Amino acid sequence: MTSHEQHEQHELPGLDDRLHELAERAPAPSTAVGDDLQRGRRRLRRQRLTVGGAALATVLVVGAGAAVGPGMVDRAQSPDVAGGTDGPNPTPSETPRAQKMMQIEVGDPRPVPWGTPLDRNPIGTGPDHDATLVAWQEVLAEHVDPQWEHLVRRDGSNANQQSTAGSGQVLALGSRYGWQNPGQDGLGMLQIAVNRGWREAMHPCHDSGPDEGWQCEAAEAPEATEAWVAERDGQLSVAVEQADDGEVVVLTADPLFGNNSRIPVDELGLSAEALLQAAADPRLSLPADYESAPLLDAAEFEQAGRDLLGPAGADLRVRDASLPQSLHFSGAWRDGRRVLGELSWEAVATYGVTGELVCQREIYVRCEARTVDGVDVLVGEVQQQWGGGWEVTYAGPVYEVQVAFEPKDGQLPIERGYAFVVDPRWQPEG
């Protein structure tokens, strides 16, 4: 039976051994700070793709001392950095994380089917806005493609959403729509982002001057307070500040839809004038305010990650990529010059949208489910193209919480990830 066939039948033989092997691999070369930051941004970009999980009914729970899962060692012999010899074993009296690890109850592993998770707002903080994004595409089509010869209609198979929000307000909302030319294999895109103001908008011509390679020019648009046009290597981007509400609409046309195709279209056939007219349309407006999820204390969330997850005495230089309802911290655990591993922990508001646990082929080599303190968590072995290692994810009723570890010259007991993601502090009541 091939590995693929095992996945299809939802069998997971050898997952413990495979994740132990991942953690014991030889250390990777040190990376530059810029590479580390890029890795953090990459994980943030894909965070909403990892799980469509839910808190399900409790199954058989075994005693904490008997729970041994992927990439971890038994509690009775768990060193501070599994596989290392530099530090003493943690005891319940030494660290808060050791106490947490001893208190959790972990059930036996269960297979997880392959599938596509629910789209719960990529990098998103705010409710689902699919209807709004469909309506915006209709508006754009009126201006730039009234016969629908080029725009690929948004549906469940190609829907995507980028959003930021806070305190019950949508601050920015956008999507990418496919753009094709009849008879060609290539795929370009038309991207829209509607922003509360210039602070949230990302355009190469504003604030700090043109980004590298972009040619910028001030422009005029109907009922616009300010407008810009930028061009670079076949890309065309406009930004319009609408006079009526101060919202900034950014439209960017690119001959290559990089996430969905390797082949660009020969040409877009779009003019700056048409995009400016479209961006000025008052129907491109942010949706109304919504009921906000209770905010987590970012400082408490960061400190808890430091206290409960990493090796005692090791140096963690934390990178913060947080938004109001999307907290994300990451960093490299170092013992002197030795890199023990890359660690990240994050919490993203779910707004009550949950679904069945699924294992996503694009992210994981294999997955399993475990019941931890009465709720289901997803454990996944991450593909090497995403850094390898393991991820533990709990999609709670208020926040989806995830811990990810990429081993370098050390191991991290996975119980720490279990204890962190199910911590009730990350599921506050409204």
N, C-alpha and C positions, 0 to 999 in steps of 0.2 A: 504494500500500500504506500503510495506516495504521500509526502507531507501535505500536498494540496488536498488529497482525498481524505486525510485525517481531519483537516480543517472542515471539509464539507460535512463530514459525519459528526462534527463537534466533539471529536476525541482529542484529549490533551495529554498524551503520554509524555513523560519526561520533561514537563515544564519546570519543575523544581530544579532538575539537573541543568537544564539549559540556562536558567537565570543565575544559578550558582556560577556556571561557566562564564557568563557575561561579566559578573562581578570580579572574577579572578583573572581576567585577561591582563596582559602586560600593560603598563602605563603608556598612555598616548603622549606624543610630544606636547610641550607647553604651547599654548596659543596666545596670540597677541590680544590686548584688551579689546581692540576693535572687533576681532573675531568672536570673543566672548559676548560682546554686546550684540553682535549680529545673531548669535545663537539664541540669546534671550528674546530678541525681536521675532525671530522665526518661530519660537515656541509660542509667543503671544499671538502671532498671526494664526496659528493652527489650533489654538486651544479649544475653540468651539467645535472642532471637527472630531474630537476624541471620543465622546461618549454621549449616548442618548439614554442615560440611566435613570433609575427611580428607586425610591425606598420601597422595597417589596416586603412581603410577609416573611416573618422570621422562620428560618429552618433550623435544623439541629445545630446546636452550639456546643462546642467542646471546651474543655478547660483551657485556660490561658497557657498553662505550662506545656500543653501537648501540641500547641499550634505551631507548625513549621510550614512556611509557604515559600513561594518563588523568591530566590535571591536572598533569603534570610537564614539565620542559624537559630538553633534552639535557644530559648531564653536562659537555660541553665548554663550554657557555655558561650553566650553571646559576648564577644569582645567589643570594646568601644568602637573600633573600626574593624569590622569582620575581616579576618585574614591578616590584620596588622599585629605587631608585637610591641609597639611603643608605649601603650597606655594600659592602665588597669581595666578590668571588667567593670562596667557600671553596676551599682547596686541600688535598690530602691531608696536608700538614704542619701545617695550621692547627688542625684539630679532629678528634677521634676519629670524629665522624659522617661527615666527608668521606672518611676512610679506609674506613669501613664501606661507604659508598655505592659506592666504586670497586671494592670486592672482590666484591660480589654479582653473580650471574649471573641474568638475567631472560629468560624465554622469551617467545615471541610470544603475544598475547592470544588467548583461545579463548572461544566463547560458553558461557553457563551457562543451563541450563533454569530456568524458573519452577517453584516448588514450595514445599513447607512443610518447614522444617528439622526435624531430630530435636529432641524436647523433652528437652534435657539440663539440667533443673533450673533454672527461671527464678530469676535472682539466686541461683543455687544453689551450694552447696558441699557435696557429698556425693553418694552414689550415687542412682540413681532409686528413688523410693519409691511408685510407682504402686499396687502391691498394698496397701500400708498405707493409702493415701488412699481406695481403694475400700472397704476394710474399715471405715474410720472413717465413711464415708457410710452404710454399713449400720447401724452403731451409732446414728448420729444419727436415721436413719429410724425405728428402733424407738421412740425417745423422742418425736419431733415429727411424724412422718408415716408411721405404720405401713402405710398403704395405698398409699403412693407416689403420692399425688394431686398433690403439689406439687414434691417434689425431682426434679430432672432427673438421671437416672443418669449417672455419670461414664463416659466412654468415650474412645476415641482422638480424637474430633472436638472434645471440649470439655475435655480434661484440662489442668489447670494445677497447678503446684507452686511453693511458696515455701519456701525453706529456708536456714538458716545452719548452719555446722558449723566445727569446727576440731579439730586434733590427733586425728582419728579419732572424734570424737563429734558426733552430731547435736544441735545446740543448740536449734533451733527448726524446726518443720515444719508446713506448712499448705496449705490449698487453698480454693478458692471453688466452691461448688456452686450451680447455678441453682435458682431457686424460682419456680414458675409457678402461676397460678390457672386452673382449667379454664374455658375459654371466653373468656379474656382474652389480649390480645396482649402485655401487659407481661411483664417478666422481672426478678425480684428475685434476691437471693442469700443464702445462708447460708455464712458464712466460718468456718473453723476454723483455730486456730493452737495447737499444743501446744509448750510451751517448757520448757527445762531448769529455769527458775526465773523470778522476777520481773524479773531483770536483762534477760533476753531478751524478756519479754512486753511487748506494747504494748497498754495499756488506758487509757482516759481518766480512770479513777478512782484510779490508783495513783501513789505517790511524790509527784509535784509538785502533786497536787490535780487537780480536774476540768479537762479541756480546755474551750476556749471553747464554750459552748452546751450542754454535756452536763450532765445532772442525775444525780448519783451517789448511791448508797445502799448501805450495807453490807448483806450478805445472809447467809443460811445455806444450806448444801448438804450432802448426805450425805457423811460422812467427809471433810469439807473443813476445812483449817486456816484459810482465809480465803476470802471470796467477796464479789464486788461486782456491782452492776447499774447500768448507765448507759443513759440514753435521750436522744435528740435528734432532733427533726424526723422522727419515724417510724422512726428507727433504734433498735435494741435490742441491747445488748452486755453479756455477762456474763463474769466471770473467776473461776475457781475454782482454788485451790491444793489439789491432792489430798494428803491426809495420808500416804498410803502411800509416795510417792516424792518429794514436793515439787514435782512438775511442775505447771505452771500452764496450764490450758486456757482459751482465750478463744474464745467463740462470738459472732459478730456477724451480726445479721439486718438486711438493708437492702432496702427496697422497690424499689431500682433496682440492677441489675447493670451498673454504669457502663461496663465494658469491652465488654459484649456486647449492650447494648440502650440505646435512648434513651427507652423507655417503661417506667415503673414499674408494678408491680402495685398494685391499689387498696388492698389491705391484706395484711399477712403472716399474721395470725391466730395469731401465736406469743406465748406468755406467758413472762415472766421465770422463772417456776417450772419450766416445761418445759425451758428452756434450761439452768437451773442443774442440774436432774436429769441432763441429757445430759452437761454438762461434767464432772460428778462421776463419770461412768462410768469405772471403772478400765481398761477396754479401750482408752480413748483415751490411749495411752502411746507415748512415742517409741521408734522401732526401736533395735535393738542397735547397738553400736559397729561401725565398719567400718574397712577398711584405708585409711589416710589417704594422699592424694597428698603427695609431698614438698613442703614449704613453700618458697616463694620468699622471698628476702631483699627485704622491702618497700623498705628504704632504697636498696638497689642498683637495684631496678626503677624507683624514682622518679628517681634520679640519672641512670640510663641514658636515661630519657625526656628529661630536660633536656639531656643531652649530645648525643644522637643525632638529636633530632627538630626542635627549634625554631631560629629565627634567632639567630645569635650576637649577643650584646650586648643582645638584647631582654629585657624583664622578664616573667617568668612567675610569676604568683601561684597556686601550686598548691592545689587543693582535694583532700583525701584522703577517699575514701568506701570504704575498703578493709575487707575481712573477712579472716579467716585464709587462706582459699584462694580469694579473689576480690579481687584488687588492682585499684583503680581510682583513677587520678589525672587531673585535668583542670584547665584554667585558660585564661585569656585572655593571649595573647602581646601585649605592648604595647611600642611604641617611643615613650617619652614618653607623651603623651596619645593617640597613635594606636593603635588596636586593629588588630593584624595579622590575628588570627584566633583562633578557639576550638579548642583542641587537647585531646584526651584519649587516654590509653593505659591498657589494662587486660589482665589475665590471669585467666582463670577455669578452675578445674580441670575437666577433661573426664572423668576416670576411665576413659579408654580408649574412651568411647562416641563413635564418629565415623560419618560417613555421606557420601553424595555431596554435592558442592557444589551448592547451589540458590540461586536469587535470589528473595527474598521480596517480593511485590508491596506489602505493607503498609509496607515500609521503603524500598525502592529504586525509582528510576526505571529503572535498567538496571544490569547487572553484566557482568563478564568474569572469566575465570580466567587466572592467569599462574603459570608454574612459576618459583620463585625458589630458587636454590641447591638444586634437586632436590626441592622440595616444592611443592604447589599452594596458592596463596592466592587468596582471593576479593576482587575489587575492585568496589566498588559506588558508584554515584552516588546519594546520599541524597535522598529527597523533601524538599521545602521545609518541610513540616509538622514534620519532624524536624531542621530546621536547615540542610539542604542540605550541599554539600561532598562529600567522599569518605571512604570507609572501606576499610581494608585488613585482612583477617582471615585468620589461619592457625589452623586447628583441629588442634593437634598431639596427640600421643599422651598427653600429661600435662596441658597447659594450652592453652586457646584464647586467642590473643593478638590484640588488635585495636588499631589506631591510627585515630583519626577526626580530620578537620580540617574546620572550617567557616570559609571565607575571609571576611574583612572588608575590610581595606585592604592585603592582601598575599597572596602565594601560598606554598605549601610544596611543594617537590619531592617527589613521591610515592615516589622511591627511598628516602627516609629511613624512610618507613613500611614498605617492603619489608624494609629491613635490620633494622629493629627487630623485626618480628614473627617473623622466622626465626632470630633470635639463639638459639643452642643453650642459652644460660643459662636460658631460660624453659621448657626441657623436661628437667628434672633426672631422673636415674634414681633409683629407690627404693633 
